[in-house]
Amino acid sequence: MAATSTSREEHSVRIPRTALALAVAAVLGATAAGPLAAPATAAPAVAAADAVVSAAPFTAAQATLNADGSYLVSWTSTAAQVGVTAVTGASDTGGVALGAGSGTGSLTVPAGTLPAAARWYFRLTTPDGSALTVAERSLGLPDARNFRDAGGYRTADGHWVRTGVVYRSGKLSGLTAAEQQVLTVEGVTLDVDLRNAGERSDDPDRLPAGVAYQVADVVSVAHGVRFHKDAAATLLQALAAGLFSGSSDLGQSIGYPFMVNFVGADYAFHDALTAVEHNPGATVLHCTAGKDRTGWADAVLLTLLGVPRATVEADFLASNAYTGDPDAVELSWLNAAFDEVDAVYGSFDGYLHQGLMLTDADIAALKAKLLV
């Protein structure tokens, strides 16, 4: 798979044409809709204190796979000492003890130290038994280069997003049998496809046995061609913002706000997030290049979990490195979507509840599942 051509496919064709088509339809008379109401049968809210017991005593931690096959594990902790153990699963016990260091330190694992495995995780443990597991974010799949872990980020209140639970990726149509086996080993049991019908038909996903498949089409008109506010106004505002920011692709500057304003997208992102909530195994969310529709879905999930905006932005921009295209995404596009959230709902919380129709129980359940 050529990273640049895949990235450009979504960059210049998929979302821009769709967004413009939706905008034109609205200008010609499609209906406007206010924020959608949450289901009347919402489950009782779960208190935030019940969702997460305590924050992990680490303010920074990461594991990086170097080009020579070695790993660099680093951390910053309030503890006096941190032990490092290598495991082949995020929730595994036991493992290979690698050593220990001070509360703020690092450890290099030379290439060849660990036997071959689909993926190595590193459990950081403090003397009181508190633990945090980190891993190299990329799964190293040549035919899905933007396939990476959505976890491993610290929230503003000191918790961490679990690794090995949610993945984000581009299309999965080119996976080899060996790459499919990696998904099996990593416990992926659900694939949520954000692509449109044409994309799904042209490049159907190749999945191993045991992985369920769910469509969450961001541009589906199954719920009509409806918008939360006047689409012509969104179009003009997006064009002006794109010109002002110096966007390299005005189509993308338009496409991102329409992922918030278009009612059909609400249903898709609702289904994607609730799929993560209810799936007992790991879930992968993907579109064509794994950077625009998937980029917004992941930004929404991380923001819901309490990850700071700067970290969300860095995760979004990382697609430029993973796809091999330095122009794959621009921060102004992500900002345009967040600006549309404020314009339509007044707050991100309003977007979650009124736009994406998530209940307090949904949000608490996602935090309970994904935070440590």
C-alpha positions as a Markdown table, in Angstrom:
| # | Residue | x | y | z |
|---|---|---|---|---|
| 1 | Met | 0.0 | 0.0 | 0.0 |
| 2 | Ala | 1.4 | 3.4 | -1.0 |
| 3 | Ala | 1.0 | 5.6 | 2.0 |
| 4 | Thr | 1.0 | 8.8 | 0.0 |
| 5 | Ser | -1.6 | 7.7 | -2.5 |
| 6 | Thr | -3.9 | 6.4 | 0.1 |
| 7 | Ser | -3.7 | 9.5 | 2.1 |
| 8 | Arg | -4.3 | 11.7 | -0.9 |
| 9 | Glu | -7.4 | 9.7 | -1.8 |
| 10 | Glu | -9.2 | 10.7 | 1.3 |
| 11 | His | -7.3 | 14.1 | 1.4 |
| 12 | Ser | -8.6 | 15.3 | -2.0 |
| 13 | Val | -11.6 | 13.2 | -3.0 |
| 14 | Arg | -13.7 | 11.5 | -0.3 |
| 15 | Ile | -14.6 | 14.0 | 2.3 |
| 16 | Pro | -14.5 | 17.3 | 0.2 |
| 17 | Arg | -16.9 | 16.1 | -2.5 |
| 18 | Thr | -19.2 | 14.6 | 0.1 |
| 19 | Ala | -19.2 | 17.8 | 2.2 |
| 20 | Leu | -19.8 | 20.0 | -0.9 |
| 21 | Ala | -22.6 | 17.7 | -2.0 |
| 22 | Leu | -24.3 | 17.9 | 1.4 |
| 23 | Ala | -23.9 | 21.7 | 1.5 |
| 24 | Val | -25.4 | 22.1 | -2.0 |
| 25 | Ala | -28.3 | 19.8 | -1.1 |
| 26 | Ala | -29.0 | 22.0 | 2.0 |
| 27 | Val | -28.8 | 25.2 | 0.0 |
| 28 | Leu | -31.3 | 23.8 | -2.4 |
| 29 | Gly | -33.8 | 23.0 | 0.3 |
| 30 | Ala | -32.8 | 20.2 | 2.6 |
| 31 | Thr | -34.2 | 20.6 | 6.1 |
| 32 | Ala | -32.4 | 22.0 | 9.1 |
| 33 | Ala | -32.6 | 20.1 | 12.4 |
| 34 | Gly | -31.8 | 21.2 | 15.9 |
| 35 | Pro | -29.6 | 19.1 | 18.2 |
| 36 | Leu | -31.0 | 15.6 | 18.6 |
| 37 | Ala | -32.5 | 14.7 | 21.9 |
| 38 | Ala | -30.9 | 11.8 | 23.9 |
| 39 | Pro | -33.0 | 8.7 | 24.1 |
| 40 | Ala | -35.9 | 8.9 | 26.5 |
| 41 | Thr | -34.9 | 5.5 | 28.0 |
| 42 | Ala | -31.5 | 6.6 | 29.1 |
| 43 | Ala | -29.9 | 4.4 | 31.7 |
| 44 | Pro | -29.3 | 5.8 | 35.1 |
| 45 | Ala | -26.2 | 7.9 | 35.3 |
| 46 | Val | -23.1 | 6.5 | 36.9 |
| 47 | Ala | -21.1 | 8.8 | 39.2 |
| 48 | Ala | -17.7 | 9.7 | 37.9 |
| 49 | Ala | -16.2 | 8.5 | 41.1 |
| 50 | Asp | -17.5 | 5.1 | 40.4 |
| 51 | Ala | -16.1 | 5.0 | 36.9 |
| 52 | Val | -12.4 | 5.2 | 38.0 |
| 53 | Val | -11.0 | 4.3 | 41.4 |
| 54 | Ser | -7.8 | 6.2 | 41.5 |
| 55 | Ala | -5.2 | 7.9 | 39.2 |
| 56 | Ala | -2.0 | 6.1 | 38.3 |
| 57 | Pro | 1.0 | 7.7 | 40.0 |
| 58 | Phe | 2.7 | 8.7 | 36.7 |
| 59 | Thr | 2.8 | 12.1 | 35.1 |
| 60 | Ala | 4.5 | 10.8 | 31.9 |
| 61 | Ala | 5.3 | 7.4 | 30.5 |
| 62 | Gln | 5.9 | 5.9 | 27.0 |
| 63 | Ala | 7.6 | 3.1 | 25.2 |
| 64 | Thr | 9.2 | 3.6 | 21.8 |
| 65 | Leu | 10.4 | 1.0 | 19.3 |
| 66 | Asn | 13.6 | 2.3 | 17.7 |
| 67 | Ala | 14.8 | 1.5 | 14.2 |
| 68 | Asp | 17.4 | -1.0 | 15.4 |
| 69 | Gly | 14.8 | -3.1 | 17.2 |
| 70 | Ser | 15.5 | -1.8 | 20.7 |
| 71 | Tyr | 12.9 | -0.2 | 23.0 |
| 72 | Leu | 13.2 | 2.9 | 25.1 |
| 73 | Val | 10.9 | 2.9 | 28.1 |
| 74 | Ser | 10.7 | 6.2 | 30.0 |
| 75 | Trp | 8.6 | 7.5 | 32.8 |
| 76 | Thr | 8.0 | 10.2 | 35.4 |
| 77 | Ser | 6.4 | 9.1 | 38.7 |
| 78 | Thr | 5.9 | 10.4 | 42.2 |
| 79 | Ala | 7.1 | 7.0 | 43.5 |
| 80 | Ala | 10.7 | 6.5 | 44.7 |
| 81 | Gln | 11.2 | 3.5 | 42.4 |
| 82 | Val | 9.6 | 2.0 | 39.3 |
| 83 | Gly | 10.0 | -1.6 | 38.1 |
| 84 | Val | 9.7 | -2.5 | 34.4 |
| 85 | Thr | 8.3 | -5.8 | 33.2 |
| 86 | Ala | 7.7 | -6.9 | 29.6 |
| 87 | Val | 4.5 | -8.7 | 28.8 |
| 88 | Thr | 2.8 | -9.7 | 25.5 |
| 89 | Gly | -0.7 | -8.5 | 26.5 |
| 90 | Ala | -1.9 | -5.3 | 28.1 |
| 91 | Ser | -3.6 | -7.2 | 31.0 |
| 92 | Asp | -1.1 | -10.1 | 31.3 |
| 93 | Thr | 0.4 | -11.0 | 34.6 |
| 94 | Gly | 3.9 | -12.4 | 35.0 |
| 95 | Gly | 6.2 | -11.5 | 32.1 |
| 96 | Val | 9.9 | -10.7 | 31.7 |
| 97 | Ala | 11.4 | -8.6 | 34.5 |
| 98 | Leu | 13.7 | -6.0 | 32.9 |
| 99 | Gly | 14.9 | -4.0 | 35.8 |
| 100 | Ala | 14.0 | -0.9 | 37.9 |
| 101 | Gly | 14.8 | 2.7 | 38.0 |
| 102 | Ser | 14.2 | 5.9 | 40.0 |
| 103 | Gly | 10.9 | 7.7 | 40.1 |
| 104 | Thr | 11.9 | 9.6 | 37.0 |
| 105 | Gly | 14.0 | 7.5 | 34.7 |
| 106 | Ser | 14.3 | 5.3 | 31.6 |
| 107 | Leu | 15.4 | 1.9 | 30.5 |
| 108 | Thr | 16.7 | 0.7 | 27.2 |
| 109 | Val | 15.8 | -2.8 | 26.1 |
| 110 | Pro | 18.4 | -3.9 | 23.5 |
| 111 | Ala | 17.3 | -5.6 | 20.3 |
| 112 | Gly | 17.2 | -9.4 | 20.8 |
| 113 | Thr | 16.6 | -9.2 | 24.5 |
| 114 | Leu | 12.9 | -10.2 | 24.1 |
| 115 | Pro | 11.7 | -13.1 | 21.9 |
| 116 | Ala | 9.6 | -12.4 | 18.9 |
| 117 | Ala | 6.0 | -11.4 | 19.7 |
| 118 | Ala | 3.2 | -9.6 | 17.9 |
| 119 | Arg | 3.6 | -6.7 | 20.3 |
| 120 | Trp | 5.4 | -6.1 | 23.6 |
| 121 | Tyr | 3.9 | -4.1 | 26.4 |
| 122 | Phe | 5.8 | -2.7 | 29.4 |
| 123 | Arg | 4.2 | -2.7 | 32.8 |
| 124 | Leu | 5.6 | 0.0 | 35.1 |
| 125 | Thr | 5.1 | -0.9 | 38.8 |
| 126 | Thr | 5.6 | 1.3 | 41.9 |
| 127 | Pro | 6.4 | -0.2 | 45.4 |
| 128 | Asp | 2.8 | 0.2 | 46.5 |
| 129 | Gly | 1.6 | -2.1 | 43.7 |
| 130 | Ser | 0.3 | 0.7 | 41.4 |
| 131 | Ala | 0.9 | -0.2 | 37.8 |
| 132 | Leu | 0.7 | 1.4 | 34.4 |
| 133 | Thr | 1.1 | -0.4 | 31.1 |
| 134 | Val | 2.6 | 1.3 | 28.0 |
| 135 | Ala | 3.5 | 0.2 | 24.5 |
| 136 | Glu | 4.8 | 1.3 | 21.2 |
| 137 | Arg | 1.7 | 2.9 | 19.7 |
| 138 | Ser | 2.1 | 1.5 | 16.1 |
| 139 | Leu | 1.4 | -2.2 | 15.5 |
| 140 | Gly | 3.9 | -2.1 | 12.6 |
| 141 | Leu | 1.5 | -3.3 | 9.9 |
| 142 | Pro | 3.1 | -2.6 | 6.5 |
| 143 | Asp | -0.3 | -2.7 | 4.8 |
| 144 | Ala | -2.1 | -0.5 | 7.4 |
| 145 | Arg | 0.6 | 1.9 | 8.4 |
| 146 | Asn | -1.7 | 4.2 | 10.3 |
| 147 | Phe | -3.0 | 1.3 | 12.4 |
| 148 | Arg | -2.1 | 2.4 | 16.0 |
| 149 | Asp | -3.3 | 2.3 | 19.6 |
| 150 | Ala | -5.6 | 5.1 | 20.7 |
| 151 | Gly | -4.5 | 4.6 | 24.3 |
| 152 | Gly | -1.4 | 5.5 | 26.3 |
| 153 | Tyr | -2.4 | 9.2 | 26.9 |
| 154 | Arg | -2.7 | 10.9 | 30.2 |
| 155 | Thr | -5.9 | 12.8 | 31.1 |
| 156 | Ala | -6.0 | 16.2 | 32.7 |
| 157 | Asp | -7.0 | 14.7 | 36.1 |
| 158 | Gly | -4.1 | 12.2 | 36.2 |
| 159 | His | -5.7 | 9.1 | 34.7 |
| 160 | Trp | -4.4 | 7.2 | 31.7 |
| 161 | Val | -6.2 | 5.8 | 28.6 |
| 162 | Arg | -5.7 | 2.1 | 28.5 |
| 163 | Thr | -3.6 | 0.5 | 25.8 |
| 164 | Gly | -4.8 | -2.4 | 23.8 |
| 165 | Val | -8.5 | -1.5 | 23.9 |
| 166 | Val | -9.2 | 0.9 | 21.0 |
| 167 | Tyr | -7.2 | 1.1 | 17.8 |
| 168 | Arg | -7.5 | 3.5 | 14.9 |
| 169 | Ser | -6.5 | 2.8 | 11.3 |
| 170 | Gly | -6.9 | 3.3 | 7.6 |
| 171 | Lys | -8.6 | 0.8 | 5.4 |
| 172 | Leu | -8.0 | -2.9 | 6.2 |
| 173 | Ser | -8.5 | -4.3 | 2.7 |
| 174 | Gly | -4.8 | -5.1 | 2.2 |
| 175 | Leu | -4.1 | -7.0 | 5.3 |
| 176 | Thr | -2.0 | -10.2 | 4.8 |
| 177 | Ala | -2.8 | -13.4 | 6.7 |
| 178 | Ala | 0.1 | -12.5 | 9.0 |
| 179 | Glu | -1.2 | -9.0 | 9.7 |
| 180 | Gln | -4.7 | -10.4 | 10.3 |
| 181 | Gln | -3.1 | -12.7 | 12.9 |
| 182 | Val | -1.7 | -9.7 | 14.7 |
| 183 | Leu | -5.3 | -8.4 | 15.1 |
| 184 | Thr | -6.3 | -11.8 | 16.6 |
| 185 | Val | -3.3 | -11.8 | 19.0 |
| 186 | Glu | -4.2 | -8.3 | 20.1 |
| 187 | Gly | -7.7 | -9.3 | 21.0 |
| 188 | Val | -9.5 | -7.3 | 18.3 |
| 189 | Thr | -13.0 | -8.5 | 18.1 |
| 190 | Leu | -14.8 | -5.7 | 16.4 |
| 191 | Asp | -14.1 | -3.6 | 13.3 |
| 192 | Val | -16.1 | -0.4 | 12.9 |
| 193 | Asp | -16.0 | 1.0 | 9.3 |
| 194 | Leu | -16.6 | 4.7 | 8.9 |
| 195 | Arg | -16.4 | 4.6 | 5.1 |
| 196 | Asn | -19.1 | 5.2 | 2.6 |
| 197 | Ala | -20.8 | 2.5 | 0.5 |
| 198 | Gly | -18.5 | 3.1 | -2.5 |
| 199 | Glu | -15.4 | 2.8 | -0.5 |
| 200 | Arg | -16.6 | -0.3 | 1.2 |
| 201 | Ser | -17.4 | -1.9 | -2.1 |
| 202 | Asp | -14.2 | -1.0 | -3.8 |
| 203 | Asp | -11.9 | -2.1 | -0.9 |
| 204 | Pro | -13.7 | -4.5 | 1.4 |
| 205 | Asp | -12.0 | -5.2 | 4.7 |
| 206 | Arg | -10.0 | -8.4 | 5.1 |
| 207 | Leu | -10.5 | -9.7 | 8.6 |
| 208 | Pro | -9.5 | -12.8 | 10.6 |
| 209 | Ala | -12.2 | -15.1 | 11.9 |
| 210 | Gly | -13.7 | -13.9 | 15.1 |
| 211 | Val | -13.7 | -10.2 | 14.3 |
| 212 | Ala | -17.2 | -8.8 | 13.9 |
| 213 | Tyr | -17.8 | -6.1 | 11.3 |
| 214 | Gln | -20.0 | -3.0 | 11.8 |
| 215 | Val | -20.7 | -0.1 | 9.4 |
| 216 | Ala | -20.9 | 3.5 | 10.8 |
| 217 | Asp | -21.1 | 5.4 | 7.6 |
| 218 | Val | -20.3 | 9.1 | 8.4 |
| 219 | Val | -21.9 | 10.4 | 5.1 |
| 220 | Ser | -24.9 | 8.0 | 5.1 |
| 221 | Val | -28.2 | 9.7 | 4.1 |
| 222 | Ala | -30.3 | 7.0 | 5.8 |
| 223 | His | -31.5 | 9.7 | 8.2 |
| 224 | Gly | -32.1 | 12.2 | 5.5 |
| 225 | Val | -30.0 | 15.2 | 4.3 |
| 226 | Arg | -30.4 | 17.3 | 7.4 |
| 227 | Phe | -28.2 | 19.7 | 9.3 |
| 228 | His | -28.2 | 21.3 | 12.7 |
| 229 | Lys | -27.7 | 24.8 | 11.3 |
| 230 | Asp | -27.9 | 26.4 | 7.9 |
| 231 | Ala | -25.5 | 24.5 | 5.7 |
| 232 | Ala | -24.9 | 27.5 | 3.4 |
| 233 | Ala | -23.7 | 29.5 | 6.5 |
| 234 | Thr | -21.4 | 26.6 | 7.5 |
| 235 | Leu | -20.0 | 26.4 | 4.0 |
| 236 | Leu | -19.2 | 30.1 | 3.8 |
| 237 | Gln | -17.8 | 30.2 | 7.3 |
| 238 | Ala | -15.6 | 27.2 | 6.6 |
| 239 | Leu | -14.3 | 28.7 | 3.4 |
| 240 | Ala | -13.5 | 32.0 | 5.1 |
| 241 | Ala | -11.7 | 30.2 | 8.0 |
| 242 | Gly | -9.8 | 28.0 | 5.5 |
| 243 | Leu | -8.6 | 31.0 | 3.6 |
| 244 | Phe | -7.7 | 32.9 | 6.7 |
| 245 | Ser | -5.7 | 29.9 | 8.1 |
| 246 | Gly | -3.9 | 29.3 | 4.8 |
| 247 | Ser | -5.3 | 25.8 | 4.5 |
| 248 | Ser | -3.7 | 23.7 | 1.8 |
| 249 | Asp | -7.0 | 22.1 | 1.0 |
| 250 | Leu | -10.2 | 24.1 | 1.3 |
| 251 | Gly | -12.3 | 21.0 | 0.7 |
| 252 | Gln | -11.0 | 19.6 | 4.0 |
| 253 | Ser | -11.6 | 22.9 | 5.7 |
| 254 | Ile | -15.2 | 22.4 | 4.7 |
| 255 | Gly | -15.4 | 18.7 | 5.3 |
| 256 | Tyr | -14.5 | 18.8 | 9.0 |
| 257 | Pro | -17.3 | 21.2 | 10.2 |
| 258 | Phe | -19.8 | 19.2 | 8.2 |
| 259 | Met | -18.9 | 16.1 | 10.2 |
| 260 | Val | -20.4 | 18.0 | 13.1 |
| 261 | Asn | -23.2 | 19.8 | 11.3 |
| 262 | Phe | -24.5 | 16.9 | 9.3 |
| 263 | Val | -27.1 | 14.9 | 11.2 |
| 264 | Gly | -26.1 | 11.6 | 9.5 |
| 265 | Ala | -22.6 | 11.9 | 11.0 |
| 266 | Asp | -24.1 | 12.1 | 14.5 |
| 267 | Tyr | -25.6 | 8.6 | 14.1 |
| 268 | Ala | -22.3 | 7.2 | 12.8 |
| 269 | Phe | -20.1 | 8.6 | 15.6 |
| 270 | His | -22.8 | 7.6 | 18.2 |
| 271 | Asp | -22.7 | 4.1 | 16.9 |
| 272 | Ala | -18.9 | 4.0 | 16.8 |
| 273 | Leu | -18.5 | 5.2 | 20.4 |
| 274 | Thr | -21.2 | 2.9 | 21.8 |
| 275 | Ala | -19.6 | 0.0 | 19.9 |
| 276 | Val | -16.4 | 0.7 | 21.8 |
| 277 | Glu | -18.5 | 0.9 | 25.0 |
| 278 | His | -20.3 | -2.4 | 24.6 |
| 279 | Asn | -17.7 | -4.6 | 22.8 |
| 280 | Pro | -16.0 | -6.9 | 25.3 |
| 281 | Gly | -12.8 | -7.1 | 23.3 |
| 282 | Ala | -10.6 | -4.6 | 21.5 |
| 283 | Thr | -12.2 | -2.4 | 18.8 |
| 284 | Val | -10.6 | -0.8 | 15.7 |
| 285 | Leu | -12.2 | 2.3 | 14.2 |
| 286 | His | -11.2 | 3.1 | 10.6 |
| 287 | Cys | -11.9 | 4.9 | 7.4 |
| 288 | Thr | -9.8 | 5.1 | 4.2 |
| 289 | Ala | -6.6 | 6.7 | 5.4 |
| 290 | Gly | -7.4 | 6.7 | 9.1 |
| 291 | Lys | -6.9 | 10.4 | 9.5 |
| 292 | Asp | -10.1 | 12.4 | 8.8 |
| 293 | Arg | -13.2 | 10.6 | 9.8 |
| 294 | Thr | -11.2 | 8.4 | 12.1 |
| 295 | Gly | -9.2 | 11.4 | 13.2 |
| 296 | Trp | -12.4 | 13.2 | 14.4 |
| 297 | Ala | -13.8 | 10.0 | 16.0 |
| 298 | Asp | -10.6 | 9.5 | 18.0 |
| 299 | Ala | -10.4 | 13.2 | 18.9 |
| 300 | Val | -14.0 | 13.0 | 20.2 |
| 301 | Leu | -13.2 | 9.8 | 22.2 |
| 302 | Leu | -10.0 | 11.2 | 23.7 |
| 303 | Thr | -11.7 | 14.5 | 24.6 |
| 304 | Leu | -14.6 | 12.7 | 26.2 |
| 305 | Leu | -12.1 | 10.8 | 28.4 |
| 306 | Gly | -10.5 | 14.0 | 29.5 |
| 307 | Val | -7.3 | 14.0 | 27.5 |
| 308 | Pro | -6.0 | 17.6 | 27.1 |
| 309 | Arg | -6.6 | 19.4 | 23.8 |
| 310 | Ala | -2.9 | 19.7 | 23.1 |
| 311 | Thr | -2.5 | 16.0 | 23.4 |
| 312 | Val | -5.5 | 15.4 | 21.2 |
| 313 | Glu | -4.0 | 17.7 | 18.6 |
| 314 | Ala | -0.7 | 15.9 | 18.7 |
| 315 | Asp | -2.4 | 12.5 | 18.2 |
| 316 | Phe | -4.3 | 14.0 | 15.2 |
| 317 | Leu | -1.2 | 15.4 | 13.6 |
| 318 | Ala | 0.7 | 12.1 | 14.1 |
| 319 | Ser | -1.1 | 10.8 | 11.0 |
| 320 | Asn | 1.4 | 12.9 | 9.0 |
| 321 | Ala | 4.2 | 10.6 | 10.2 |
| 322 | Tyr | 2.3 | 7.3 | 10.2 |
| 323 | Thr | 1.0 | 7.8 | 6.6 |
| 324 | Gly | 4.3 | 9.1 | 5.4 |
| 325 | Asp | 2.6 | 12.2 | 4.0 |
| 326 | Pro | 3.6 | 15.4 | 5.8 |
| 327 | Asp | 0.5 | 17.1 | 4.5 |
| 328 | Ala | -2.0 | 14.4 | 5.3 |
| 329 | Val | -3.7 | 16.6 | 8.0 |
| 330 | Glu | -3.6 | 20.1 | 9.2 |
| 331 | Leu | -4.5 | 21.4 | 12.7 |
| 332 | Ser | -6.8 | 24.0 | 11.2 |
| 333 | Trp | -9.1 | 21.3 | 10.0 |
| 334 | Leu | -9.4 | 19.7 | 13.5 |
| 335 | Asn | -10.0 | 23.2 | 14.9 |
| 336 | Ala | -12.7 | 23.8 | 12.4 |
| 337 | Ala | -14.6 | 20.8 | 13.7 |
| 338 | Phe | -14.2 | 21.8 | 17.4 |
| 339 | Asp | -15.3 | 25.4 | 16.4 |
| 340 | Glu | -18.4 | 23.9 | 14.8 |
| 341 | Val | -19.2 | 22.0 | 18.0 |
| 342 | Asp | -19.1 | 25.3 | 19.9 |
| 343 | Ala | -21.2 | 27.1 | 17.3 |
| 344 | Val | -23.9 | 24.4 | 17.2 |
| 345 | Tyr | -24.0 | 23.2 | 20.8 |
| 346 | Gly | -22.2 | 25.8 | 22.9 |
| 347 | Ser | -19.9 | 23.2 | 24.5 |
| 348 | Phe | -18.4 | 19.8 | 23.9 |
| 349 | Asp | -20.6 | 18.3 | 26.5 |
| 350 | Gly | -23.6 | 19.5 | 24.6 |
| 351 | Tyr | -22.3 | 17.9 | 21.5 |
| 352 | Leu | -21.9 | 14.5 | 23.3 |
| 353 | His | -25.4 | 14.6 | 24.8 |
| 354 | Gln | -27.5 | 16.4 | 22.2 |
| 355 | Gly | -25.6 | 15.7 | 19.0 |
| 356 | Leu | -24.2 | 12.2 | 19.5 |
| 357 | Met | -27.1 | 11.2 | 21.8 |
| 358 | Leu | -24.8 | 9.8 | 24.5 |
| 359 | Thr | -26.2 | 9.4 | 28.0 |
| 360 | Asp | -24.4 | 10.1 | 31.2 |
| 361 | Ala | -24.3 | 6.3 | 31.7 |
| 362 | Asp | -22.6 | 5.9 | 28.2 |
| 363 | Ile | -19.9 | 8.4 | 29.1 |
| 364 | Ala | -19.3 | 6.9 | 32.5 |
| 365 | Ala | -19.1 | 3.4 | 31.0 |
| 366 | Leu | -16.5 | 4.5 | 28.5 |
| 367 | Lys | -14.4 | 6.1 | 31.2 |
| 368 | Ala | -14.7 | 3.0 | 33.4 |
| 369 | Lys | -13.6 | 0.8 | 30.5 |
| 370 | Leu | -10.8 | 3.0 | 29.1 |
| 371 | Leu | -9.2 | 4.8 | 32.0 |
| 372 | Val | -6.8 | 3.6 | 34.7 |
